[in-house]
Structures are given as C-alpha cells and as structure tokens.
Amino acid sequence: MESELVVKDNALINASYSLSLVEQRLILLATVSVRENVHKMNLDCLDSKPIMISASDYINTFHVDPSVAYKSLKEACKTLFARQFSYQENVGGRIANMTSRWVQKIGYIDNSATVVFTFADDVLPLITELQKHFTSYEIKQTAYLSSGYAVRLYELLIAWRSSGKTPQIKLEDFRAKMGVLKHEYQRMGQFKEKVLHIALEQINKHTDIKATYEQHREGRSIVGFSFKFKQKQVKKPIEHKKDQNTPDFFTNMTDKQRHFFASKLSEMPEMSKYSQGTESYDCFAKRIADMLLIPEKFRELYPMLEKVGFNA
C-alpha cells in the first residue's frame, strides 16, 4: 500500500483539527482504501459499509513495531470517535464555518487485529467527490514521520506543490491547522522547538521535499509564517557495464521466479557443496535466492537453473 495515493479536497487539507499520530495514520490508510475501492467501482464504502484497516497494513506501511502497533491501534479506537475537525464550505454562495466528526462509529476486532470504522457523512465527499481543488501525495512519504505535526505540515505544504511556496499563514490559523491546542506551547520558543522545528526536520529527512520557513513580524511579535520548498532530486541509479557472459537475469527473472527456482535448486544433489551445516531446505532456498542476485553466483549456478527449467 505504500505507493498508493492519499487524495483529499483542499477544504480538508486546510481544516483545523487535532489528531494523534496513530489517528492521522488510520485516516490516511482509510482514505487510500476508499479511493482504491471507488476506482475499482466497489462503491459499498460510500454506502456506510465499514472500512477495515488491518494491523498488518498499519505495521507494513509505517514500519511500526508490532507489539507497539496493536496497543496503539486499540487506544486510537477509543479516542478517534470523539475527534472533530473544522473546515469551510460554500453554502448558498456564502462561506460557512463547519464542524464535523471524522467517524460515525469505530471498533477493534481482537481476533484479527483489525480496526473497523465508518467515515462521517461529511468526510466522504471530501475524499471522493474531487473535481478542481484537491491535493494528492504518496502515502509512503509519511511512512517515517514520527511526529503528527510533521504529517500535518507536509500536507499543508504539498498543497502548494505547483508554486513551491505558501502564502503567509497567520499564527493563530497555523497553530489550529497543525492541531496545537490553545493551552499548548504558548511561548514562541516552545512552539518552534516542539512543533515547527521537529516537523521540518522530519520532512526534510524523510520525504520528497526540502522546506524552509520565514517568520513574519508586527513590531517585535511574530504574527505568521510562510514556507518555501523544493522537490528533492532523485539520484539516478549507477549504471553498471553489462557482463556479456552473464544472462540478463535482472530483466528476465522476477523475485517470484528467483524464489521459485531457488526452492528447486535447494533439493538438487549438485547443490550440496553450497549448503551450510544442518540448515533446513527453506533456509537453504532463501540463501540461494540471495545468491541469484549476485552476477558471479548467478553465472555459476546457471547450468543448474537450466536443468530445473529456467530459460533466460
């Protein structure tokens, strides 16, 4: 799921809310799930059918320790039901300040370690009925963000991807969009240390953009922030000169084939010289599969691969 897109109406991107990191991650996974189902014309998710988020999806997408994940997901189920968000909506040609819950109901299935919930009616149009003003990004960009503030700031920035800079955001609005409560980090030094700098540090280290900020003052007081960011350059893979004596296994052998033929090789008597001690056939097969990624080893084992049916 890590390469799938999170797509949200900009009204939701610019909404004000406070969610924990785990709660934000659940919303992201559910958003991806709904989008996938709508794309496949499986529209039950739009008719109040519960969304299922397995602990394994959560663990694999965000690289979380399983023992921590199960407890965190259970706790999030207890708190997410009460969470609200505020956003603006055009009602009869006028802008209305709306408040909604995220979910209508939510629960946790112990036996299958699965979170099951239904989005609130107001949320679904903001992630499905997307026409002009929306933001999308790959969920994998948030995979290593361990601060909920970093996730929120990344979304706020990426909504301005086309220009690479945001307008000035008033301090009060920025705090609200970041989910900082009124009694939290009231001193600017605290706010920068605990919210802004941590978020930027994680974004610059773990996502596809590099961001900086500018603070805006009235007199001696900071009244707002603006941001600039650039897309990181993707490093081109190093080109290796092709060995003419080595079959083109990178293009002709998939990972599935590699493990399939490694299993066959592990049972061949000719392979006994490669075995180590009393390792099982499964362990031996896994080691052979790794060997097949090395050009010299692949060339060495190629005659035996042909015996078990592989054709380059």
C-alpha positions as a Markdown table, in Angstrom:
| # | Residue | x | y | z |
|---|---|---|---|---|
| 1 | Met | 0.0 | 0.0 | 0.0 |
| 2 | Glu | 3.0 | 2.3 | 0.4 |
| 3 | Ser | 2.9 | 3.6 | -3.2 |
| 4 | Glu | -0.8 | 4.4 | -3.1 |
| 5 | Leu | -2.1 | 8.0 | -3.2 |
| 6 | Val | -3.7 | 9.9 | -0.4 |
| 7 | Val | -6.2 | 12.3 | -2.1 |
| 8 | Lys | -8.1 | 15.0 | -0.2 |
| 9 | Asp | -10.2 | 18.0 | -1.0 |
| 10 | Asn | -8.3 | 21.2 | -0.1 |
| 11 | Ala | -11.0 | 22.1 | 2.3 |
| 12 | Leu | -9.9 | 19.0 | 4.3 |
| 13 | Ile | -6.2 | 19.7 | 3.8 |
| 14 | Asn | -6.8 | 23.2 | 5.3 |
| 15 | Ala | -9.1 | 22.1 | 8.0 |
| 16 | Ser | -8.3 | 22.7 | 11.7 |
| 17 | Tyr | -8.1 | 19.7 | 13.9 |
| 18 | Ser | -6.0 | 17.8 | 16.5 |
| 19 | Leu | -5.3 | 14.2 | 15.9 |
| 20 | Ser | -2.6 | 11.9 | 17.4 |
| 21 | Leu | -0.1 | 10.4 | 15.0 |
| 22 | Val | -1.8 | 7.0 | 15.1 |
| 23 | Glu | -5.2 | 8.6 | 14.4 |
| 24 | Gln | -3.8 | 10.5 | 11.5 |
| 25 | Arg | -2.2 | 7.3 | 10.1 |
| 26 | Leu | -5.6 | 5.5 | 10.4 |
| 27 | Ile | -7.3 | 8.3 | 8.4 |
| 28 | Leu | -4.6 | 8.2 | 5.7 |
| 29 | Leu | -4.9 | 4.4 | 5.3 |
| 30 | Ala | -8.7 | 4.6 | 5.2 |
| 31 | Thr | -8.5 | 7.4 | 2.6 |
| 32 | Val | -6.3 | 5.3 | 0.4 |
| 33 | Ser | -8.7 | 2.3 | 0.9 |
| 34 | Val | -11.8 | 4.3 | -0.1 |
| 35 | Arg | -10.0 | 5.8 | -3.1 |
| 36 | Glu | -9.0 | 2.3 | -4.3 |
| 37 | Asn | -12.5 | 0.9 | -3.9 |
| 38 | Val | -14.1 | 3.9 | -5.8 |
| 39 | His | -11.5 | 3.5 | -8.5 |
| 40 | Lys | -12.5 | -0.2 | -8.9 |
| 41 | Met | -16.2 | 0.8 | -8.8 |
| 42 | Asn | -16.6 | -1.0 | -5.4 |
| 43 | Leu | -19.0 | 1.6 | -4.1 |
| 44 | Asp | -20.1 | -0.1 | -0.8 |
| 45 | Cys | -17.7 | 2.1 | 1.1 |
| 46 | Leu | -19.9 | 5.1 | 0.0 |
| 47 | Asp | -23.0 | 3.4 | 1.5 |
| 48 | Ser | -21.9 | 3.2 | 5.1 |
| 49 | Lys | -20.1 | -0.1 | 4.7 |
| 50 | Pro | -17.4 | -0.2 | 7.4 |
| 51 | Ile | -13.8 | 0.3 | 6.3 |
| 52 | Met | -11.4 | -2.4 | 7.5 |
| 53 | Ile | -7.8 | -1.5 | 8.4 |
| 54 | Ser | -5.6 | -4.4 | 9.5 |
| 55 | Ala | -2.8 | -4.1 | 11.9 |
| 56 | Ser | -0.5 | -5.6 | 9.3 |
| 57 | Asp | -1.3 | -2.9 | 6.8 |
| 58 | Tyr | -0.5 | -0.3 | 9.5 |
| 59 | Ile | 2.7 | -2.0 | 10.5 |
| 60 | Asn | 3.9 | -2.6 | 7.0 |
| 61 | Thr | 3.1 | 0.9 | 5.7 |
| 62 | Phe | 4.5 | 2.9 | 8.6 |
| 63 | His | 7.3 | 0.4 | 9.7 |
| 64 | Val | 6.0 | 0.2 | 13.3 |
| 65 | Asp | 7.0 | -2.5 | 15.8 |
| 66 | Pro | 4.0 | -5.0 | 16.0 |
| 67 | Ser | 4.0 | -5.0 | 19.8 |
| 68 | Val | 3.5 | -1.2 | 19.9 |
| 69 | Ala | 1.1 | -1.2 | 16.9 |
| 70 | Tyr | -1.6 | -3.4 | 18.4 |
| 71 | Lys | -1.8 | -1.3 | 21.6 |
| 72 | Ser | -1.7 | 2.0 | 19.8 |
| 73 | Leu | -4.5 | 1.0 | 17.4 |
| 74 | Lys | -6.7 | -0.1 | 20.3 |
| 75 | Glu | -6.2 | 3.2 | 22.0 |
| 76 | Ala | -6.8 | 5.2 | 18.8 |
| 77 | Cys | -10.2 | 3.4 | 18.5 |
| 78 | Lys | -11.2 | 4.8 | 21.9 |
| 79 | Thr | -10.2 | 8.4 | 21.1 |
| 80 | Leu | -10.9 | 8.8 | 17.3 |
| 81 | Phe | -14.7 | 8.7 | 17.7 |
| 82 | Ala | -14.7 | 11.9 | 19.7 |
| 83 | Arg | -12.4 | 13.8 | 17.4 |
| 84 | Gln | -13.7 | 16.7 | 15.3 |
| 85 | Phe | -12.4 | 19.0 | 12.6 |
| 86 | Ser | -13.4 | 22.5 | 11.4 |
| 87 | Tyr | -13.5 | 23.5 | 7.8 |
| 88 | Gln | -15.0 | 26.0 | 5.4 |
| 89 | Glu | -17.8 | 25.1 | 3.0 |
| 90 | Asn | -19.7 | 27.1 | 0.3 |
| 91 | Val | -23.4 | 27.1 | 1.4 |
| 92 | Gly | -25.7 | 29.1 | -0.9 |
| 93 | Gly | -22.9 | 31.2 | -2.2 |
| 94 | Arg | -21.6 | 32.1 | 1.3 |
| 95 | Ile | -18.7 | 30.6 | 3.2 |
| 96 | Ala | -19.8 | 28.7 | 6.3 |
| 97 | Asn | -17.5 | 27.5 | 9.1 |
| 98 | Met | -18.5 | 23.9 | 9.6 |
| 99 | Thr | -17.6 | 21.4 | 12.3 |
| 100 | Ser | -17.8 | 17.6 | 11.8 |
| 101 | Arg | -16.8 | 14.4 | 13.3 |
| 102 | Trp | -14.3 | 12.1 | 11.5 |
| 103 | Val | -16.2 | 8.9 | 12.0 |
| 104 | Gln | -19.7 | 7.7 | 12.7 |
| 105 | Lys | -18.6 | 4.6 | 14.5 |
| 106 | Ile | -15.4 | 2.7 | 15.2 |
| 107 | Gly | -14.3 | -0.5 | 16.8 |
| 108 | Tyr | -11.4 | -3.0 | 17.1 |
| 109 | Ile | -11.6 | -6.8 | 16.3 |
| 110 | Asp | -9.2 | -8.5 | 18.7 |
| 111 | Asn | -9.1 | -11.9 | 16.9 |
| 112 | Ser | -8.0 | -10.4 | 13.5 |
| 113 | Ala | -6.3 | -7.2 | 14.9 |
| 114 | Thr | -8.4 | -5.1 | 12.7 |
| 115 | Val | -9.8 | -1.6 | 13.1 |
| 116 | Val | -13.3 | -1.2 | 11.6 |
| 117 | Phe | -15.0 | 2.1 | 11.2 |
| 118 | Thr | -17.3 | 4.2 | 9.1 |
| 119 | Phe | -16.4 | 7.7 | 8.0 |
| 120 | Ala | -18.8 | 10.5 | 8.9 |
| 121 | Asp | -21.1 | 11.6 | 6.1 |
| 122 | Asp | -19.3 | 15.0 | 5.8 |
| 123 | Val | -15.9 | 13.3 | 5.3 |
| 124 | Leu | -16.7 | 11.1 | 2.3 |
| 125 | Pro | -17.3 | 13.9 | -0.2 |
| 126 | Leu | -14.0 | 15.5 | 0.8 |
| 127 | Ile | -12.1 | 12.4 | -0.2 |
| 128 | Thr | -14.2 | 11.1 | -3.2 |
| 129 | Glu | -16.0 | 14.0 | -4.9 |
| 130 | Leu | -12.8 | 15.6 | -6.1 |
| 131 | Gln | -13.1 | 18.0 | -9.1 |
| 132 | Lys | -10.9 | 21.1 | -9.0 |
| 133 | His | -9.3 | 21.8 | -5.7 |
| 134 | Phe | -7.6 | 18.8 | -4.2 |
| 135 | Thr | -4.2 | 17.6 | -3.0 |
| 136 | Ser | -2.6 | 14.2 | -3.6 |
| 137 | Tyr | 0.6 | 12.5 | -2.4 |
| 138 | Glu | 2.0 | 9.0 | -2.0 |
| 139 | Ile | 1.3 | 7.6 | 1.5 |
| 140 | Lys | 4.9 | 6.3 | 1.6 |
| 141 | Gln | 6.0 | 10.0 | 2.0 |
| 142 | Thr | 4.6 | 9.9 | 5.6 |
| 143 | Ala | 5.9 | 6.4 | 6.4 |
| 144 | Tyr | 8.8 | 7.6 | 8.5 |
| 145 | Leu | 7.3 | 10.7 | 10.0 |
| 146 | Ser | 7.0 | 10.0 | 13.7 |
| 147 | Ser | 5.5 | 13.4 | 14.6 |
| 148 | Gly | 1.9 | 14.1 | 13.9 |
| 149 | Tyr | 2.9 | 17.7 | 13.4 |
| 150 | Ala | 5.2 | 16.6 | 10.6 |
| 151 | Val | 2.4 | 14.8 | 8.8 |
| 152 | Arg | 0.1 | 17.9 | 9.0 |
| 153 | Leu | 2.8 | 20.3 | 7.9 |
| 154 | Tyr | 3.7 | 18.0 | 4.9 |
| 155 | Glu | 0.1 | 18.1 | 3.8 |
| 156 | Leu | -0.2 | 21.8 | 4.2 |
| 157 | Leu | 3.0 | 22.4 | 2.1 |
| 158 | Ile | 2.3 | 19.8 | -0.6 |
| 159 | Ala | -1.0 | 21.6 | -1.4 |
| 160 | Trp | 1.2 | 24.3 | -2.8 |
| 161 | Arg | 3.4 | 21.9 | -4.9 |
| 162 | Ser | 2.9 | 23.8 | -8.1 |
| 163 | Ser | 4.4 | 27.1 | -6.8 |
| 164 | Gly | 6.8 | 25.7 | -4.2 |
| 165 | Lys | 5.8 | 28.3 | -1.6 |
| 166 | Thr | 2.9 | 29.1 | 0.7 |
| 167 | Pro | 1.3 | 32.5 | 1.4 |
| 168 | Gln | 1.7 | 33.8 | 4.9 |
| 169 | Ile | -0.3 | 31.8 | 7.4 |
| 170 | Lys | -1.4 | 33.8 | 10.4 |
| 171 | Leu | 0.0 | 32.3 | 13.6 |
| 172 | Glu | -3.4 | 31.5 | 15.1 |
| 173 | Asp | -4.6 | 29.8 | 11.9 |
| 174 | Phe | -1.3 | 27.9 | 11.6 |
| 175 | Arg | -1.5 | 26.6 | 15.2 |
| 176 | Ala | -5.1 | 25.5 | 14.6 |
| 177 | Lys | -4.2 | 23.7 | 11.3 |
| 178 | Met | -1.3 | 22.0 | 13.0 |
| 179 | Gly | -3.5 | 20.7 | 15.8 |
| 180 | Val | -1.9 | 22.7 | 18.5 |
| 181 | Leu | -4.4 | 23.4 | 21.3 |
| 182 | Lys | -4.7 | 26.9 | 22.7 |
| 183 | His | -3.1 | 25.9 | 26.1 |
| 184 | Glu | -0.2 | 24.1 | 24.4 |
| 185 | Tyr | 3.2 | 25.7 | 23.6 |
| 186 | Gln | 2.1 | 29.3 | 24.2 |
| 187 | Arg | 5.6 | 30.7 | 24.2 |
| 188 | Met | 7.1 | 31.0 | 20.7 |
| 189 | Gly | 10.3 | 29.3 | 21.7 |
| 190 | Gln | 8.3 | 26.3 | 22.9 |
| 191 | Phe | 6.2 | 26.3 | 19.7 |
| 192 | Lys | 9.3 | 26.3 | 17.5 |
| 193 | Glu | 11.1 | 23.7 | 19.4 |
| 194 | Lys | 8.3 | 21.2 | 20.0 |
| 195 | Val | 6.3 | 21.7 | 16.8 |
| 196 | Leu | 7.8 | 23.6 | 13.9 |
| 197 | His | 11.4 | 22.6 | 14.0 |
| 198 | Ile | 10.7 | 18.9 | 14.7 |
| 199 | Ala | 8.2 | 18.8 | 11.8 |
| 200 | Leu | 10.6 | 20.5 | 9.4 |
| 201 | Glu | 13.5 | 18.3 | 10.4 |
| 202 | Gln | 11.5 | 15.1 | 9.8 |
| 203 | Ile | 10.0 | 16.4 | 6.5 |
| 204 | Asn | 13.5 | 17.3 | 5.2 |
| 205 | Lys | 14.9 | 14.0 | 6.2 |
| 206 | His | 12.2 | 11.5 | 5.3 |
| 207 | Thr | 10.0 | 13.0 | 2.5 |
| 208 | Asp | 10.4 | 14.1 | -1.1 |
| 209 | Ile | 10.7 | 17.8 | -0.4 |
| 210 | Lys | 13.2 | 20.1 | 1.3 |
| 211 | Ala | 11.5 | 23.0 | 3.2 |
| 212 | Thr | 12.4 | 26.2 | 4.9 |
| 213 | Tyr | 10.3 | 28.8 | 6.7 |
| 214 | Glu | 10.2 | 32.6 | 7.1 |
| 215 | Gln | 8.6 | 34.3 | 10.2 |
| 216 | His | 6.6 | 37.5 | 9.8 |
| 217 | Arg | 6.5 | 40.2 | 12.4 |
| 218 | Glu | 4.5 | 43.1 | 13.5 |
| 219 | Gly | 6.8 | 45.1 | 15.7 |
| 220 | Arg | 8.6 | 42.6 | 17.9 |
| 221 | Ser | 5.8 | 39.9 | 17.7 |
| 222 | Ile | 5.8 | 37.0 | 15.3 |
| 223 | Val | 2.3 | 37.0 | 13.7 |
| 224 | Gly | 2.7 | 34.4 | 11.0 |
| 225 | Phe | 4.8 | 32.0 | 8.9 |
| 226 | Ser | 5.4 | 31.3 | 5.3 |
| 227 | Phe | 7.2 | 28.3 | 3.7 |
| 228 | Lys | 9.3 | 27.6 | 0.6 |
| 229 | Phe | 10.1 | 24.1 | -0.5 |
| 230 | Lys | 11.8 | 22.3 | -3.4 |
| 231 | Gln | 11.4 | 18.8 | -4.7 |
| 232 | Lys | 14.4 | 16.7 | -3.9 |
| 233 | Gln | 16.4 | 15.4 | -6.8 |
| 234 | Val | 16.1 | 11.6 | -7.3 |
| 235 | Lys | 19.5 | 10.0 | -7.6 |
| 236 | Lys | 20.0 | 8.3 | -10.8 |
| 237 | Pro | 20.9 | 4.6 | -10.4 |
| 238 | Ile | 24.5 | 3.8 | -11.1 |
| 239 | Glu | 24.9 | 2.1 | -14.5 |
| 240 | His | 27.0 | -1.0 | -14.5 |
| 241 | Lys | 28.6 | -2.3 | -17.6 |
| 242 | Lys | 26.9 | -5.4 | -18.6 |
| 243 | Asp | 28.8 | -8.6 | -18.3 |
| 244 | Gln | 28.3 | -10.3 | -21.7 |
| 245 | Asn | 28.8 | -13.8 | -20.1 |
| 246 | Thr | 26.0 | -13.3 | -17.6 |
| 247 | Pro | 22.4 | -13.8 | -18.7 |
| 248 | Asp | 20.2 | -10.7 | -18.3 |
| 249 | Phe | 18.6 | -12.0 | -15.1 |
| 250 | Phe | 17.6 | -8.6 | -13.8 |
| 251 | Thr | 15.0 | -8.3 | -16.6 |
| 252 | Asn | 14.2 | -11.9 | -17.1 |
| 253 | Met | 13.9 | -13.3 | -13.6 |
| 254 | Thr | 11.3 | -11.8 | -11.2 |
| 255 | Asp | 11.6 | -12.1 | -7.4 |
| 256 | Lys | 8.8 | -14.7 | -7.5 |
| 257 | Gln | 10.8 | -16.7 | -10.1 |
| 258 | Arg | 14.0 | -16.3 | -8.1 |
| 259 | His | 12.5 | -17.8 | -5.0 |
| 260 | Phe | 10.7 | -20.5 | -7.0 |
| 261 | Phe | 13.8 | -21.7 | -8.8 |
| 262 | Ala | 15.9 | -21.3 | -5.6 |
| 263 | Ser | 13.5 | -23.8 | -3.9 |
| 264 | Lys | 14.1 | -26.3 | -6.8 |
| 265 | Leu | 17.8 | -25.8 | -6.6 |
| 266 | Ser | 17.9 | -26.4 | -2.9 |
| 267 | Glu | 16.7 | -30.0 | -3.5 |
| 268 | Met | 19.4 | -30.9 | -6.1 |
| 269 | Pro | 22.3 | -33.1 | -5.0 |
| 270 | Glu | 24.7 | -31.0 | -7.0 |
| 271 | Met | 23.9 | -28.1 | -4.7 |
| 272 | Ser | 25.1 | -29.9 | -1.6 |
| 273 | Lys | 28.5 | -28.2 | -1.7 |
| 274 | Tyr | 26.8 | -24.8 | -1.1 |
| 275 | Ser | 24.8 | -25.9 | 2.0 |
| 276 | Gln | 25.9 | -24.9 | 5.5 |
| 277 | Gly | 25.8 | -27.4 | 8.3 |
| 278 | Thr | 22.3 | -28.6 | 9.2 |
| 279 | Glu | 20.2 | -25.8 | 7.7 |
| 280 | Ser | 16.7 | -26.6 | 6.5 |
| 281 | Tyr | 15.7 | -26.7 | 2.9 |
| 282 | Asp | 13.7 | -23.5 | 3.4 |
| 283 | Cys | 16.8 | -21.6 | 4.8 |
| 284 | Phe | 19.0 | -23.0 | 2.1 |
| 285 | Ala | 16.5 | -21.9 | -0.5 |
| 286 | Lys | 16.4 | -18.4 | 0.9 |
| 287 | Arg | 20.2 | -18.2 | 0.8 |
| 288 | Ile | 20.2 | -19.5 | -2.8 |
| 289 | Ala | 17.7 | -16.8 | -3.8 |
| 290 | Asp | 20.1 | -14.2 | -2.4 |
| 291 | Met | 23.0 | -15.8 | -4.3 |
| 292 | Leu | 21.0 | -15.4 | -7.5 |
| 293 | Leu | 21.2 | -11.6 | -7.1 |
| 294 | Ile | 25.0 | -11.7 | -7.5 |
| 295 | Pro | 26.1 | -11.8 | -11.1 |
| 296 | Glu | 29.1 | -14.1 | -10.5 |
| 297 | Lys | 27.0 | -16.6 | -8.5 |
| 298 | Phe | 24.1 | -16.5 | -11.0 |
| 299 | Arg | 26.6 | -17.4 | -13.8 |
| 300 | Glu | 28.0 | -20.2 | -11.6 |
| 301 | Leu | 24.5 | -21.6 | -10.9 |
| 302 | Tyr | 23.1 | -21.0 | -14.4 |
| 303 | Pro | 23.7 | -24.6 | -15.7 |
| 304 | Met | 21.7 | -26.0 | -12.8 |
| 305 | Leu | 18.9 | -23.4 | -13.3 |
| 306 | Glu | 18.6 | -24.6 | -16.9 |
| 307 | Lys | 18.1 | -28.2 | -15.5 |
| 308 | Val | 15.2 | -27.1 | -13.4 |
| 309 | Gly | 13.5 | -25.3 | -16.3 |
| 310 | Phe | 14.7 | -21.7 | -16.2 |
| 311 | Asn | 15.3 | -20.0 | -19.6 |
| 312 | Ala | 17.0 | -16.6 | -19.7 |
